[in-house]
Structures are given as structure tokens and as C-alpha cells.
Amino acid sequence: MIYTLVPIGLIHSLYSMGFAATDWKAAPPEFSLPDNEIAVWRASLDCDGAALRNLEALLSPDEMSRADGFHFPRDRARFVAGRGILRTLLGAYLKCDPRSLTFRYGPQGKPELEENQGNSLHFNLSHKEGLGVYAFARRRHLGIDVEAITTDFPGEDIARRFFSLRELRELVGLSPDLRAEAFFLAWTRKEAYIKAQGQGLHIKLDSFDVTLTPGEPARFLRGITPEWQIFTFWAGVAHPGALVCNGPSPPVLRFFSWKA
């Protein structure tokens, strides 16, 4: 697993404000997905040559065409790994050959399985550099996002442009050593909701409020209907993630690590 280097002070603040490492399990012996569960997976997208070739063999011609459009070999390899892992996991849940899966894409590019294949299975994925995260559920719409906390990122300037007034006040009211973490907590939560809706920039980031103070539960505070739920997880010590789903009741979340 890949971790972003951050100052020791920031890592200490994560733990002092209630950071708890997500309990990532090894792949289960049987891939099942009851209606009340959501499976979240993390995976390194930096695979060795043999593993990458095996994943590349699963891709469709259009995916290979997209892969070949990357200028840098590392970006191409990570795209191949990301799509190959997605196909592997979908094939395991659907009990089918990963190569047989076909996708359709929404107006904002969100991938979905063709209707005759999904059997009510929904999924979403996100990646940051060499780290990928995936979410799978039945009969629930999903959005997932992961980021890497950095202290040299102009988070406050971006927050002033895109966050709501309430969120901005909460952010600048925190001590300076917590603001980077708080910004990325908010960003992942907002991105996950927008991805769950599949509407991209048609939803303004300041049209709804989320909590962002480190150590406090992830919640929607304004602008979101009650069927939408939000959860925070950690894919690494400096990689916060957020999962958003709809449904009448909170799901059971299970976290797994994929290995080539």
C-alpha cells in the first residue's frame, strides 16, 4: 500500500483528533453481497509486470484504446490496473468472466454495468495517484472518493471559492495544523455525494453542507434529502475517503484489501 509523506505533526494531529485506522480485511473466501451490505475495497495500482499483464488481458478494446492514450507509462499502467481490478471484483461478485462485462457511461462519465448484466449491482471507484478504492452494493446508488492530505495545497483558497459559508467558517475556525485534514475531509464527502448522483458539475459544491472538523462524525447538514447517508474511512494514514449511498437504513460496511 502507498502512503503519502506528511509532516510528523500532522500525523500526530490525526491520532489526537480521533483518527482510527480502518480495519481492512483480506479478500473473503466467498464473494457475496447481501442487500444490506456495502463492500469497500482498496488496492495498489502499481502492479508488477506479470500482474499487470494479467489485468490487461481482461480489458475491452475501448479500454485498451483509452489506456494507449496516456502519455506517461506509469499513468497507462495505473489505468490498466484500475480497470482490470474493477473487472476482477465485478466478475467475482457476479460469478461471471470479467472479460464478458460491458459498461455504459452516464452524462458525466460515471461507469455502470449494462442493465442485463448488473443484477441490481451498483459500484463506484476513485483513485489518488497509485491508490484505488472501489465500492459495491445492491440496490443502492453509490459514490466514493479518496484523497491524499498535503500541507502545501491551497485548500483555504479553494474553500473560499467552492465551499458554503458555513463550511468556510468552520474551516478557518480550526487551528492551522488541522485545516489541511479538515479541507480534504470535506472535499471527499462532497465529491462522493456528487459522484453518487452522477451529475458532476451540475451540482454546486456550496449548495449543501457537510461536517469537516477532524474527529467529528461525517454528516450532511443542509441541502441533502434524508435518504442519503455519508461515511468516512481511511485508506491509509494520510488518505481519507468518503462513501455516500442512499437507502432506507444504514448499511453494513465491510472493508477489504485487494492483492495481485
matplotlib code that plots the C-alpha trace (Angstrom):
import matplotlib.pyplot as plt

x = [0.0, 1.2, 1.3, 1.9, 4.7, 3.3, 4.9, 5.0, 2.9, 0.1, 0.2, 0.1, -2.9, -4.8, -4.4, -5.1, -8.3, -9.7, -8.1, -8.7, -7.3, -10.0, -10.0, -9.1, -9.5, -8.0, -10.2, -13.1, -13.1, -16.7, -17.7, -21.3, -23.1, -26.4, -28.7, -27.9, -24.1, -21.6, -18.2, -15.3, -12.0, -8.6, -5.8, -2.4, -2.4, 1.3, 1.4, 4.4, 4.8, 3.2, 0.2, -0.3, -0.2, -2.9, -5.1, -4.5, -5.8, -9.2, -9.7, -12.0, -10.8, -12.2, -10.4, -7.2, -7.7, -8.1, -5.0, -2.9, -3.9, -1.9, 1.4, 3.4, 3.8, 3.1, -0.3, -1.1, -0.2, -2.3, -5.3, -4.9, -4.6, -7.6, -9.9, -8.5, -9.1, -12.6, -13.4, -11.9, -14.0, -17.2, -16.7, -16.3, -19.5, -21.5, -20.0, -19.0, -16.0, -14.6, -13.9, -17.6, -18.6, -19.7, -20.1, -22.2, -21.3, -23.5, -23.5, -20.6, -18.7, -19.8, -19.4, -22.2, -22.9, -25.3, -28.7, -28.7, -25.6, -25.7, -28.5, -29.1, -25.3, -24.0, -20.4, -18.2, -14.4, -11.9, -8.1, -5.4, -2.0, -1.3, -4.1, -7.6, -10.8, -13.9, -17.4, -20.1, -23.7, -27.0, -30.0, -28.1, -26.6, -23.0, -20.3, -16.8, -13.8, -10.2, -7.6, -4.1, -3.6, -0.9, 0.1, 1.3, -2.1, -4.1, -7.1, -8.3, -8.2, -10.2, -12.6, -13.3, -14.3, -16.3, -17.4, -20.5, -20.2, -20.9, -18.2, -15.7, -16.3, -15.8, -12.6, -10.9, -12.1, -9.9, -6.3, -3.9, -2.5, -5.9, -7.1, -5.4, -7.0, -10.4, -10.3, -9.7, -12.4, -14.9, -13.7, -14.0, -17.5, -18.7, -17.1, -18.6, -22.1, -21.7, -20.5, -23.4, -25.7, -23.8, -24.4, -20.9, -20.6, -24.4, -24.4, -22.7, -20.4, -21.8, -25.4, -25.1, -23.1, -21.0, -19.2, -15.4, -13.9, -11.5, -12.8, -16.4, -18.9, -19.4, -22.9, -24.9, -26.1, -28.1, -29.3, -29.5, -32.6, -32.7, -32.3, -28.6, -26.0, -22.3, -19.4, -15.7, -13.0, -9.2, -7.4, -4.0, -2.7, -2.9, -5.6, -9.1, -12.0, -15.7, -18.6, -22.1, -25.1, -28.9, -31.3, -33.9, -31.4, -27.7, -25.7, -23.2, -19.8, -17.1, -13.5, -11.1, -7.6, -7.0, -3.7, -2.4]
y = [0.0, 3.5, 6.3, 10.0, 11.5, 14.2, 16.1, 14.2, 17.0, 16.3, 12.5, 13.3, 15.5, 12.7, 10.4, 13.1, 14.1, 10.6, 9.0, 5.3, 3.1, 1.4, -2.4, -3.7, -7.4, -9.9, -11.0, -13.2, -16.9, -16.4, -13.2, -12.5, -9.2, -9.1, -6.2, -4.6, -4.6, -2.4, -3.8, -1.3, -2.3, -0.6, -1.6, -0.5, 0.4, -0.1, -3.7, -5.7, -6.8, -10.2, -9.0, -6.0, -8.3, -10.5, -7.5, -6.0, -9.3, -8.6, -5.2, -4.4, -2.9, 0.5, 0.4, -0.5, 2.4, 4.7, 3.2, 3.8, 7.4, 8.1, 9.9, 8.5, 4.8, 5.0, 6.6, 4.0, 1.2, 2.6, 2.9, -0.7, -1.9, 0.1, -1.2, -4.7, -4.8, -3.4, -6.2, -8.8, -7.7, -7.3, -10.8, -12.3, -10.7, -11.5, -15.0, -14.4, -14.0, -10.4, -10.1, -10.5, -7.4, -4.3, -0.8, 2.2, 5.7, 8.5, 12.1, 12.9, 9.7, 7.6, 3.9, 1.5, -2.1, -2.7, -3.4, -7.1, -7.8, -5.9, -7.8, -4.6, -4.4, -0.8, 0.3, 3.3, 3.9, 6.6, 6.8, 9.1, 8.5, 4.8, 4.1, 2.9, 2.4, 0.7, 0.3, -2.3, -2.6, -3.9, -1.6, 1.4, 4.3, 4.9, 7.5, 7.1, 9.4, 9.2, 12.0, 12.4, 15.0, 17.5, 20.7, 22.6, 22.5, 25.9, 24.4, 27.6, 29.4, 26.6, 26.5, 30.3, 29.7, 26.4, 25.7, 27.1, 30.0, 27.7, 25.2, 28.0, 29.5, 26.0, 25.5, 28.8, 28.5, 25.4, 25.6, 25.9, 22.4, 20.8, 22.8, 20.6, 17.5, 19.3, 20.5, 17.0, 15.5, 18.0, 17.6, 13.8, 14.0, 16.5, 14.6, 11.3, 12.8, 14.4, 11.0, 9.2, 11.5, 11.2, 14.8, 16.2, 20.0, 20.3, 20.2, 23.2, 22.4, 25.2, 24.0, 21.6, 21.4, 18.6, 18.4, 18.7, 19.1, 16.1, 13.7, 14.5, 12.2, 12.7, 14.2, 16.2, 19.4, 21.1, 20.6, 16.8, 14.7, 12.2, 9.0, 9.9, 8.7, 9.5, 7.6, 8.3, 5.8, 5.9, 4.1, 5.0, 7.2, 10.2, 9.0, 10.0, 8.6, 9.1, 6.9, 8.1, 5.9, 6.1, 3.7, 3.4, 2.3, 2.4, -0.4, -2.8, -1.7, -4.2, -3.2, -5.4, -5.1, -6.5, -8.0, -9.2]
z = [0.0, -0.8, 1.7, 1.2, 3.2, 5.6, 8.5, 11.8, 13.4, 11.0, 11.7, 15.4, 14.9, 13.1, 16.1, 18.7, 17.0, 16.9, 13.8, 13.8, 11.0, 9.0, 9.6, 6.1, 5.8, 3.3, 0.4, 1.6, 0.6, -0.9, -2.7, -1.5, -1.3, 0.7, 0.1, 3.5, 2.9, 1.0, 0.2, 0.0, -1.5, -1.6, -4.0, -5.1, -8.7, -9.0, -10.0, -11.1, -14.7, -14.6, -12.5, -14.9, -17.9, -16.4, -15.6, -19.1, -20.6, -19.1, -20.7, -23.6, -26.9, -25.9, -22.6, -24.3, -26.6, -23.6, -21.9, -25.0, -25.0, -21.8, -22.5, -19.5, -19.0, -15.2, -15.9, -18.5, -16.1, -13.3, -15.6, -16.8, -13.2, -12.0, -14.7, -14.5, -10.7, -11.2, -13.7, -11.4, -8.5, -10.5, -12.0, -8.6, -7.3, -10.4, -10.8, -14.4, -16.7, -16.1, -19.8, -20.6, -18.8, -20.8, -19.4, -20.3, -19.2, -17.8, -18.9, -16.6, -17.5, -14.5, -15.5, -14.9, -16.0, -18.8, -17.4, -18.5, -16.5, -13.2, -11.4, -9.3, -8.6, -8.3, -8.0, -8.0, -7.9, -7.2, -7.2, -6.0, -7.6, -7.0, -4.7, -5.8, -3.9, -5.0, -3.6, -4.4, -3.3, -4.4, -5.0, -3.6, -5.6, -4.6, -4.7, -3.3, -3.2, -1.8, -1.5, -0.1, 2.7, 1.8, 3.6, 0.6, -1.1, -1.3, 0.4, 2.1, -1.2, -2.9, 0.0, -0.4, -4.0, -3.7, 0.0, 1.6, 4.0, 7.0, 5.9, 5.3, 8.8, 10.3, 8.4, 9.3, 12.9, 13.3, 14.4, 11.5, 12.0, 11.4, 8.4, 5.7, 7.1, 7.5, 3.9, 2.5, 4.8, 3.4, -0.2, -0.2, 1.3, -1.3, -4.2, -3.1, -3.0, -6.4, -7.8, -6.2, -8.1, -11.3, -12.2, -11.9, -12.0, -12.3, -8.5, -7.0, -4.1, -2.0, -2.4, 0.5, 3.8, 5.3, 8.6, 8.3, 11.8, 12.4, 14.9, 14.4, 12.6, 8.9, 8.4, 5.9, 7.5, 4.7, 1.2, 1.1, 1.4, 4.3, 2.3, 1.6, 4.1, 4.4, 5.9, 6.3, 6.1, 5.9, 3.1, 4.6, 7.4, 5.1, 2.7, 3.9, 1.9, 1.9, 0.8, 0.1, -0.5, -0.5, 1.2, 3.9, 6.6, 7.3, 5.5, 7.0, 5.7, 5.0, 4.0, 2.0, 0.6, -2.9, -3.7, -7.1]

ax = plt.figure().add_subplot(projection="3d")
ax.plot(x, y, z, "-o")
ax.set_aspect("equal")
plt.show()
